[in-house]
């Protein structure tokens, strides 16, 4: 998740598309990401905790708070 957050901050659309599950890659995904990221200013990422999976699990659980601000909206932060 931290790498995807960084990709949003740096506007690295190609990385975001490549790291999206293949089953979720719909036509126009890159344009959708690009349009959405141009409306948001990323402010910070807090990793609240992680849970490592065992050998039978290929991922771990990550609990995060992401703070962003919509550029056209009133100036306030929101947790996603």
N, C-alpha and C positions, 0 to 999 in steps of 0.2 A: 504494500500500500504506500509506503514512503516513496518508492520509485515512481508510482503513478501520480502521487501528489506533486512530486518534483516535476514530472512531465507536464502537469497542468500549469504549474507556475512558469515553466520555461516555454510553454506552448508547443510542446513536442507531440504533435498530433499523430505522426507515424508510430511512435512508441505506444501511445495510448491505443491505437487500433491493433497493433501487434500483440499487445498484452490483454486484449479483450478475448474472452472465451470464443472460440470459433463459432459455436452455435448462436452466439449473441451478436455476431457481426452482420448487421443488416446493411443493405445498400444505402449509401449516403451517410454511413456512420461517421466518417471523417469530417464531412461538412457539418453534421449535427454537433460534433464535439467542438469544432472550430467556432461555430456560431455561439454555442453556450459559453465557451471559455472567454470569448470577447465581451461577455456581459458581467464577468466576475473578476474581482481582485482577491487573490488568495492572500491571507494574512498570516496564518500559522497552523501548524499541525502538532497536536499533543498525543503521544502514545500513552494511553492510560494503563495498558497492561497487555500481556501476551500469555498464551497457553501453548506450550509445545505439544505437538502430536507425538504419538508413539511410532514405532517403525512401520505399522500398518497404515498410517495416515500420511498423506503426501502434503499436508498443509498444517498450519497452526492457526489458532484463533487470535485475532488482533482487535483490540478495542481502542478506538481513536475518537478524537474530537477534531473536526476541521472547522476553522473559522474563515469565513469569506465575506465578501461584501459585494452586493450587486451594484454595478456602476450607475445605473439609471434610477435606483431606488433610494429611499431615505438612508442616511448614513447610520447603519447599525450592523452589528455582527450577528451571525447566526451559527448555531452548531448543527452540523449535518450528521 
